[in-house]
């Protein structure tokens, strides 16, 4: 009876510490992909940076270079690019 309880406890701990956090991350990632709007700067799973120009239910039109617009599946978006707090744009800083 003792070894069975230990196995059950280990399975429960594995579920709590491994499976639940990965499900939370997956849900947050899918929510991010569903909330994309025109003007968002994105990074694709292939590492391409671009700006969302149009959104559709399943696809996005993304401008990857001036005048170059490609169509991507929403699920190809890996992240929305955001400035880090306290990070300044070098083009905007003035030399003193």
C-alpha positions in Angstrom: 0.0 0.0 0.0 2.9 2.4 0.8 4.5 2.4 -2.7 1.2 3.0 -4.4 0.6 6.2 -2.3 4.1 7.4 -3.1 3.5 6.8 -6.9 0.2 8.7 -6.7 1.8 11.6 -4.8 4.6 11.8 -7.4 2.1 11.8 -10.3 0.1 14.5 -8.6 3.2 16.7 -8.0 4.2 16.1 -11.6 0.8 17.2 -12.8 0.8 20.3 -10.6 4.4 21.4 -11.4 4.8 20.4 -15.1 1.5 20.1 -16.8 -0.5 23.0 -15.3 2.1 25.7 -16.0 2.6 24.6 -19.6 -1.2 24.7 -20.2 -1.3 28.3 -18.7 1.5 29.4 -21.0 -0.2 27.8 -24.0 -3.5 29.5 -23.2 -1.8 32.9 -22.8 0.0 32.4 -26.2 -3.2 31.6 -28.0 -4.9 34.6 -26.4 -2.1 36.8 -27.6 -2.5 35.5 -31.1 -6.2 36.1 -31.1 -5.9 39.7 -29.8 -3.6 40.9 -32.6 -4.7 44.2 -34.1 -3.4 46.3 -37.0 -0.4 48.3 -36.0 1.0 45.6 -33.7 4.7 44.8 -34.2 5.1 41.1 -34.2 7.8 38.4 -34.5 7.0 35.2 -36.4 8.0 31.7 -35.4 10.6 32.0 -38.2 12.1 35.1 -36.7 10.7 37.6 -39.2 9.8 41.0 -37.7 6.8 42.9 -39.1 3.9 45.1 -38.5 0.3 43.8 -38.8 -1.6 45.8 -41.5 -4.8 43.8 -41.7 -6.4 41.0 -39.7 -8.8 38.3 -40.6 -10.2 35.4 -38.6 -7.4 33.0 -39.6 -4.8 35.1 -41.4 -2.8 38.3 -41.0 -1.4 40.7 -43.6 2.0 41.7 -42.3 4.3 44.3 -43.7 7.9 43.0 -43.4 9.6 45.8 -45.4 8.3 49.0 -46.9 5.8 48.0 -49.6 6.2 44.3 -48.9 3.1 42.7 -47.4 2.9 38.9 -46.7 0.0 36.8 -45.6 0.5 34.7 -42.5 -1.5 32.3 -40.5 -2.3 33.7 -37.0 -0.6 30.7 -35.4 2.7 31.6 -37.0 3.1 34.6 -34.6 5.5 33.8 -31.8 5.4 37.1 -30.0 4.3 40.7 -30.0 7.3 43.0 -29.9 7.2 45.5 -27.0 9.8 47.9 -25.7 11.2 46.9 -22.4 10.5 49.4 -19.5 13.4 51.8 -19.1 14.8 50.9 -22.6 15.3 54.0 -24.7 15.3 54.1 -28.5 18.8 55.1 -29.6 17.4 57.2 -32.5 15.5 59.3 -30.0 18.3 60.0 -27.5 20.2 63.2 -27.7 23.9 63.4 -27.4 24.9 65.8 -24.6 
